[in-house]
Amino acid sequence: MKKVVGIIGILLVIAAMTSAINASTTGRKDFYAEDTRLVPLNKVLTANLEGNVQISSGEEEDVTPTITVDGNGRIVIAYNSQAGILEHYIYLAYSEDDGSTWNFPAYITTESGVAASPDFIYMPATGNLALSYVDPGADEYAVHAWYISDITNTETYNGIMWGWMSGESYQYVASSYVEHLFLQMVICDEPGRGLMSVPTLIYWTPDWDHPEEIGGGYYDGQSILRTVPASDPEMATGQNRVIMVMQHDNETTGHSEIAYKLTVTDLDLLLTPGGGPGGMDKYADIEVWPWQGYLGKGDYDSKHPSVSASGSNFVVVFMSNNNVYGDWDIMCAYSHDDGETWTVSEVAAEHPVDETYPAVYISGNNVYVAYIKEGNLYLVKSEDGGETWGEPEKVNDVDGTVVAEENAVDICSKGIVWVDERNGNKDIYFAPLPAPIITVGISGGFGVKATISNEGTEAAENLAWSVDLSGLVFIGKHSEGTIDTLNPGDSVTVGPGLVFGIGPTTITVNAGGVTATASGFVLGPLVLGVS
């Protein structure tokens, strides 16, 4: 259902305390954001190079860490630091040495002093990090978002505050992207429509505007899939589709289940209005996204989903008590066809022990799941896209100190962050992910070359690759092969060798499920203007 974003505040951050110039899709309304501050820190933490790395310290309760990797290979995190009932800050940190040393460029306060639910992502098409969180104590403008082009320089941070209700109506935020568009999903109340804890999605351009072709925002009016009340949302973007998942507490059955919805990443389709029921925007409106349903649904409970995507592979992990013991297990719903079909596998199920609060990362067919069991953090790997699983390995090096709570763990290509109380209060800890990290670079000239690199800590074995060129290419249109072993730090250049054709082309390279694309122009044996 289309939702016009009633009030949007644009906040251009230049210094520690700023005012704001604000715009609205329904007119203009200016306000002074004196209570929203970005506070530069320039603090450096020199970490212990052995064992788990402690990121946060002090008497504050540090919770809900979120982690990603920016375009320069830096590990970037945000977390909620709770110094008091009305003192909840968002701290930012980054590492340029794969997690050994951490820098704190800034922390962020809000109008009410209470910030919650941080979510950090990287947007490859724009080179920006995007940070979201909510201010549940705000009188208005309760949802915040930032674009960060350089995490090391606070003068490059710019963001917005928006909302159409008071802060207590906003419970969660999650985010993803489609090319240059930033997708910000919130769980909020719509009391005027009789909907409480309803999924709502806002589309942002790089200039903090909305796409002209579609609505600025949409809420799920419940005409197709019942998602209300929703909680604990997450999003991920694959090659062809973007997915949102959330916990749905089914008030009819009395059980919780995982709801999911997918739409396309093709901007021509996404930005095409109409085409859905009653003229609704088929690909943009989350109410009618073309693929949606439930995972982990039955006469049992499924809760706290985490989602990741790579190419056409999607994985959703969650905790479920679908067993005769009634304890919590970790399950994985996986799809290898862009979410058309789903299969569920068992990740961890020791009885009668609870395995809880999973987080997932996928690269190609390699899936990594971190979860909590008996006060410890475990990591388990699948090499076939989630179908079968290896033996879990313990991550924390002090026994029984990992905090089992919602969003206590997050994971990305370079590592895991979690909440740990080994020091008597809740701190954020980090451990590197023992995995190959495959990156792909594409260059032109005489033919096409694809450089496949392993930036991880483990070797990649039997790494299948392919290079495809679209358009009028007569020689070298498709090539493929297998790299037997690609050790950490090594690179291999592959490609079709001779290319011959004429006209524009799109070059698509796949290496172990990691996909990269570039455009260019083929002129005989030359491939020009590759970007």
C-alpha positions in Angstrom: 0.0 0.0 0.0 1.4 3.4 -1.0 2.5 5.6 1.9 3.3 9.3 1.4 6.2 10.2 3.7 4.6 13.1 5.6 7.6 14.9 7.0 11.2 14.5 6.1 14.1 16.3 7.7 17.3 16.6 5.7 20.3 17.0 7.9 23.6 18.0 6.4 26.3 17.2 8.9 29.3 19.5 8.9 30.4 19.7 12.5 29.6 18.3 16.0 26.3 20.1 16.3 24.2 21.1 13.3 20.9 22.7 12.4 18.8 21.3 9.6 17.0 22.3 6.4 13.9 20.2 5.9 11.7 19.2 3.0 8.4 17.3 2.7 6.8 15.3 0.0 3.6 17.2 0.9 5.0 20.6 1.4 7.8 22.1 3.5 8.1 22.2 7.3 11.3 23.5 8.9 12.5 22.6 12.3 15.7 23.1 14.3 17.5 19.8 15.1 19.6 21.1 18.0 19.3 17.9 19.9 20.6 15.6 17.2 24.4 15.5 17.3 27.3 13.8 15.6 30.1 13.9 18.1 33.6 13.3 16.7 35.9 11.1 18.9 39.1 10.3 17.0 39.7 7.5 19.5 41.9 4.5 18.7 41.8 1.2 20.5 44.9 -0.9 20.3 43.6 -4.4 20.6 45.0 -7.6 22.0 46.4 -9.4 18.9 45.7 -12.9 20.5 42.3 -14.3 21.0 39.0 -12.4 20.9 39.2 -8.7 20.2 37.4 -6.4 22.7 36.0 -3.4 20.8 34.0 -1.6 23.5 34.8 -1.0 27.2 33.6 0.9 30.2 30.5 0.7 32.4 28.0 1.2 29.6 25.8 -1.7 28.4 26.8 -2.2 24.8 24.3 -4.1 22.7 22.9 -4.8 19.2 26.2 -4.7 17.1 25.9 -4.5 13.3 28.9 -5.1 11.0 29.8 -4.6 7.3 32.8 -4.0 5.0 33.2 -0.8 3.1 34.6 -0.3 -0.4 38.1 0.1 0.9 38.1 -3.2 2.8 37.6 -1.6 6.2 35.5 -3.5 8.7 32.8 -1.1 10.0 30.5 -1.6 13.0 27.9 0.3 14.9 26.4 -0.6 18.2 24.0 0.8 20.9 25.8 2.0 24.0 23.4 2.4 27.0 24.9 4.7 29.7 21.5 5.2 31.4 17.8 5.0 30.9 17.7 8.1 28.7 21.3 7.8 27.4 21.5 5.4 24.5 24.1 6.4 21.9 25.1 4.9 18.6 28.9 4.4 18.5 30.7 3.9 15.2 34.0 2.0 14.8 36.2 0.8 12.0 39.3 -1.4 11.5 41.8 -1.1 8.7 43.8 -4.1 9.7 41.2 -6.9 9.7 40.1 -6.3 13.3 43.3 -6.0 15.2 43.0 -2.3 15.9 39.8 -0.3 16.1 39.2 3.4 15.5 36.2 5.3 16.8 35.4 8.3 14.5 32.2 9.4 16.3 29.1 8.7 18.3 25.6 9.9 17.6 23.0 11.2 20.0 19.3 11.9 19.3 16.6 14.3 20.3 15.4 12.2 23.2 18.8 10.7 24.1 17.5 7.2 23.3 18.7 5.5 20.1 17.9 1.9 19.1 18.1 -0.8 16.4 21.2 0.3 14.4 21.8 -1.3 11.0 24.9 -0.8 8.8 25.2 -1.7 5.1 27.5 -0.9 2.2 26.1 0.2 -1.1 28.5 -0.8 -3.9 26.9 1.3 -6.6 27.3 4.6 -4.7 30.4 3.8 -2.6 28.5 4.8 0.5 27.9 3.2 3.8 24.3 3.6 5.0 23.5 3.6 8.7 19.9 3.5 10.1 18.5 3.6 13.6 15.3 4.8 15.4 14.7 7.2 18.2 11.8 5.7 20.1 11.6 8.7 22.5 11.3 11.4 19.8 8.3 13.7 19.5 8.7 13.4 15.7 11.3 12.5 13.1 12.0 9.2 14.8 13.7 7.4 12.0 17.3 8.4 11.1 19.6 7.5 8.3 23.1 8.5 7.2 25.1 8.2 4.0 28.8 8.0 4.9 31.3 8.2 2.0 34.4 8.0 4.2 34.0 6.5 7.6 37.3 8.1 8.7 36.1 11.6 8.0 33.0 12.9 9.8 32.7 15.8 7.4 31.6 13.3 4.8 28.6 12.1 6.8 25.2 13.4 5.8 21.8 12.2 6.7 18.1 12.6 7.4 15.5 12.3 10.1 11.9 11.5 9.2 8.6 10.3 10.5 4.9 11.0 10.7 4.2 9.8 14.3 5.8 10.0 17.7 8.8 7.8 18.4 7.1 5.1 20.4 5.4 4.0 17.1 8.7 2.9 15.6 10.2 -0.3 16.9 12.8 -1.7 14.4 14.7 -0.7 11.3 16.5 -2.7 8.6 17.9 -1.8 5.3 19.3 -2.9 1.9 19.8 -1.4 -1.6 19.0 -1.8 -5.3 21.8 -0.2 -7.3 21.8 3.5 -6.2 18.5 3.3 -4.2 18.7 2.9 -0.5 15.8 0.8 0.9 14.9 1.5 4.5 12.4 -0.8 6.2 10.8 0.1 9.5 8.4 -1.8 11.8 6.0 0.9 13.0 2.4 1.4 14.1 -0.3 2.8 11.8 -3.1 3.4 14.3 -5.2 5.3 11.8 -5.4 2.2 9.7 -5.8 -0.2 12.6 -2.4 -1.7 12.0 0.2 -2.1 14.8 3.8 -3.2 14.2 3.4 -3.1 10.4 6.3 -3.4 7.9 6.9 -0.1 6.0 9.4 0.5 3.3 10.9 3.9 2.1 12.9 4.3 -1.1 15.8 6.9 -1.0 17.9 8.3 -3.8 21.6 9.4 -3.2 20.3 12.9 -2.8 17.9 11.9 -0.1 14.9 12.2 -2.3 12.4 9.7 -3.5 12.3 8.1 -7.0 9.9 10.1 -9.2 8.4 7.1 -10.9 7.0 5.4 -7.7 5.8 6.3 -4.3 8.3 7.4 -1.6 7.1 4.7 0.8 4.7 1.8 1.2 3.2 -0.1 4.1 2.0 -3.6 4.1 -1.8 -3.4 4.1 -2.2 -7.1 4.8 -4.2 -7.9 1.6 -1.9 -10.8 0.5 0.3 -12.0 3.4 -0.5 -11.5 7.1 2.7 -9.9 8.6 1.2 -7.9 11.5 2.4 -7.9 14.2 6.0 -8.0 12.8 9.3 -7.8 14.6 13.1 -8.3 14.2 13.3 -7.5 10.4 16.3 -8.0 8.1 17.0 -7.4 4.4 19.5 -8.6 1.8 20.2 -8.0 -1.9 21.2 -10.7 -4.4 21.9 -10.5 -8.1 18.4 -10.5 -9.3 16.2 -10.0 -6.2 16.0 -8.2 -2.9 14.5 -9.9 0.2 13.0 -8.8 3.4 12.3 -11.2 6.3 10.7 -10.7 9.7 9.2 -12.5 12.7 5.4 -12.7 12.5 3.5 -13.5 15.7 0.4 -15.3 14.4 -2.4 -14.2 16.6 -4.8 -16.9 15.2 -2.5 -19.9 15.9 -0.7 -18.5 18.8 2.7 -19.4 17.2 5.5 -17.3 15.6 6.6 -17.8 12.0 9.0 -16.2 9.6 7.4 -14.1 6.8 9.4 -13.2 3.7 8.9 -11.0 0.6 11.0 -10.6 -2.5 11.1 -8.2 -5.4 13.4 -7.5 -8.4 16.7 -5.6 -8.6 16.0 -4.6 -12.2 15.4 -0.9 -11.9 13.4 -0.8 -15.1 10.9 -3.1 -13.4 11.2 -1.7 -9.9 10.5 1.8 -11.0 7.5 0.9 -13.2 4.3 2.0 -11.5 1.1 -0.1 -11.5 0.8 -3.7 -12.7 -0.4 -5.0 -9.4 -3.8 -5.7 -7.9 -6.0 -2.7 -8.1 -3.3 -0.7 -9.9 -0.8 -1.0 -7.0 2.9 -0.8 -7.9 3.7 -4.5 -8.5 7.4 -4.4 -7.9 7.8 -1.4 -5.5 4.9 -1.8 -3.1 5.9 -4.3 -0.4 2.2 -5.3 0.0 2.2 -6.9 -3.4 5.8 -7.9 -4.0 5.7 -10.8 -6.4 7.2 -13.5 -4.2 6.1 -13.8 -0.6 5.2 -16.5 2.0 6.1 -18.1 5.3 9.1 -20.2 6.4 9.1 -22.2 9.6 5.3 -22.2 9.9 3.4 -24.8 11.9 2.2 -25.8 15.3 5.5 -24.6 16.8 7.5 -21.3 17.0 10.0 -19.9 14.7 11.7 -16.6 15.7 14.5 -14.1 15.1 15.5 -14.6 11.4 18.7 -13.5 9.8 19.1 -13.4 6.0 22.0 -13.2 3.5 22.2 -13.4 -0.3 24.8 -14.2 -2.9 24.0 -14.3 -6.6 20.8 -16.4 -6.9 21.4 -18.0 -3.5 19.3 -16.9 -0.5 19.6 -18.2 3.1 17.4 -17.4 6.0 18.3 -18.8 9.4 16.1 -18.8 12.5 15.5 -20.5 15.8 12.7 -23.0 16.0 11.3 -25.4 18.7 9.9 -27.9 16.2 11.0 -31.0 18.1 9.7 -33.3 20.8 11.9 -31.7 23.4 10.6 -28.2 23.0 14.0 -26.6 23.0 15.4 -24.1 20.5 17.2 -25.4 17.4 18.8 -23.4 14.5 17.2 -24.0 11.1 18.1 -22.8 7.6 15.7 -22.1 4.8 17.7 -21.9 1.6 16.9 -21.1 -2.1 19.2 -21.5 -5.1 16.7 -20.0 -7.6 16.2 -16.4 -6.4 13.6 -17.4 -3.8 11.2 -19.3 -6.2 11.5 -22.4 -4.1 12.7 -23.1 -0.5 14.1 -26.0 1.3 14.7 -26.2 5.1 17.8 -27.9 6.7 18.9 -28.4 10.3 21.9 -26.3 11.2 22.3 -27.1 14.9 20.0 -29.3 17.1 21.5 -30.7 20.3 18.8 -31.8 22.8 17.7 -30.8 25.3 19.9 -27.7 24.8 18.9 -24.3 23.4 20.7 -23.0 20.3 19.6 -19.4 19.8 19.9 -16.0 18.0 21.6 -17.0 14.8 23.3 -14.7 12.3 24.2 -15.7 8.7 26.6 -14.7 5.9 26.8 -16.3 2.4 29.4 -16.0 -0.3 28.7 -18.2 -3.3 27.8 -21.6 -2.0 29.7 -21.1 1.3 27.3 -20.3 4.2 28.5 -19.3 7.7 26.1 -19.3 10.7 27.0 -18.0 14.2 24.7 -18.8 17.1 24.6 -19.0 20.9 24.5 -22.1 23.0 24.9 -22.3 26.8 26.6 -18.9 27.0 29.0 -19.7 24.1 29.3 -18.5 20.5 29.6 -21.2 17.8 30.3 -21.0 14.1 29.2 -23.6 11.6 29.8 -23.8 7.8 27.9 -25.2 4.8 29.7 -25.6 1.5 26.6 -26.4 -0.6 24.4 -23.4 -0.1 22.8 -24.5 3.2 21.9 -28.1 2.4 24.4 -29.8 4.7 26.5 -28.5 7.6 29.9 -29.2 9.1 30.8 -29.4 12.8 30.4 -26.2 14.8 33.4 -24.6 16.3 33.5 -22.4 19.5 34.4 -18.8 18.8 34.7 -17.1 22.3 37.8 -17.9 24.3 36.3 -17.3 27.7 33.7 -19.9 28.5 30.0 -19.0 29.2 30.2 -15.2 28.7 28.2 -14.6 25.5 24.9 -12.8 26.0 21.9 -14.6 24.5 19.5 -11.9 23.5 17.9 -10.5 20.3 20.4 -9.2 17.8 23.4 -10.0 20.1 25.4 -11.4 17.1 26.1 -10.2 13.6 28.4 -11.5 10.9 30.0 -10.3 7.6 32.7 -11.5 5.1 35.5 -10.5 7.5 34.3 -11.4 10.9 31.8 -11.8 13.7 30.7 -9.3 16.4 28.8 -10.2 19.6 27.7 -9.1 23.0 30.0 -10.5 25.8 29.9 -10.0 29.6 33.2 -11.5 30.6 34.1 -8.1 32.2 31.0 -7.8 34.3 28.9 -5.7 31.9 28.0 -6.0 28.2 30.8 -5.2 25.8 31.2 -5.8 22.0 33.8 -8.4 20.9 35.1 -9.4 17.5 36.6 -12.5 15.9 37.8 -12.8 12.3 35.8 -15.1 10.0 37.9 -18.1 9.0 36.8 -18.1 5.3 38.0 -17.3 1.8 36.7 -13.9 0.6 36.4 -13.9 -3.1 36.5 -10.6 -5.0 36.3 -10.0 -8.8 37.7 -7.2 -10.9 37.0 -6.7 -14.6 39.2 -4.9 -17.1 39.2 -4.4 -20.9 41.6 -3.5 -23.6 42.6 -6.4 -25.9 39.9 -8.8 -24.9 38.4 -9.1 -21.4 40.3 -10.0 -18.2 38.7 -11.0 -14.9 41.0 -10.8 -11.8 39.8 -13.2 -9.1 41.3 -12.6 -5.7 41.1 -14.3 -2.3 41.1 -11.7 0.5 40.1 -14.1 3.2 42.0 -16.3 5.7 41.3 -19.7 4.1 42.0 -21.2 0.7 39.2 -21.5 -1.8 39.1 -25.0 -3.4 37.7 -26.0 -6.8 36.6 -22.4 -7.5 34.4 -22.4 -10.6 34.4 -19.3 -12.8 32.6 -18.0 -15.9 32.8 -14.9 -18.0 29.9 -13.9 -20.3 29.5 -11.0 -22.7 26.1 -9.8 -24.0 25.4 -8.2 -27.3 27.0 -8.7 -30.8 30.0 -10.8 -29.7 31.0 -13.5 -32.1 34.1 -14.9 -30.5 34.7 -15.1 -26.7 31.0 -14.7 -25.7 31.3 -17.3 -23.0 34.3 -18.9 -21.2 34.5 -20.9 -18.0 36.9 -22.9 -15.9 37.9 -24.0 -12.4 40.7 -22.8 -10.2 42.0 -25.8 -8.2 43.2 -23.7 -5.2 43.3 -20.0 -4.6 45.2 -19.3 -1.4 44.7 -16.3 0.8 46.3 -13.2 -0.7 46.5 -14.7 -4.2 44.9 -13.6 -7.4 44.3 -15.3 -10.7 43.5 -13.6 -14.1 41.0 -15.5 -16.3 38.9 -14.7 -19.3 38.0 -15.7 -22.8 41.3 -14.7 -24.4 40.3 -13.5 -27.9 37.2 -11.5 -28.2 35.7 -10.2 -31.4 32.5 -8.3 -31.9 30.8 -4.9 -32.3 28.6 -2.7 -30.1 27.8 -2.3 -26.4 28.2 -5.2 -24.0 27.6 -6.2 -20.4 30.3 -8.3 -18.9 29.2 -10.7 -16.2 31.8 -12.6 -14.2 30.9 -15.3 -11.7 33.5 -16.8 -9.3 32.2 -19.4 -6.9 28.8 -17.7 -6.8 30.3 -14.2 -6.4 29.1 -12.1 -9.3 30.4 -8.9 -10.8 29.2 -6.9 -13.8 30.7 -4.1 -16.0 29.6 -2.4 -19.2 31.8 -1.7 -22.2 32.0 -1.4 -25.9 33.4 -4.1 -28.2 35.2 -2.9 -31.3 36.7 -5.9 -33.1 39.2 -7.5 -30.7 39.1 -4.5 -28.3 36.8 -4.0 -25.3 36.7 -0.3 -24.5 35.4 1.9 -21.7 34.9 -0.9 -19.2 33.3 0.4 -16.0 
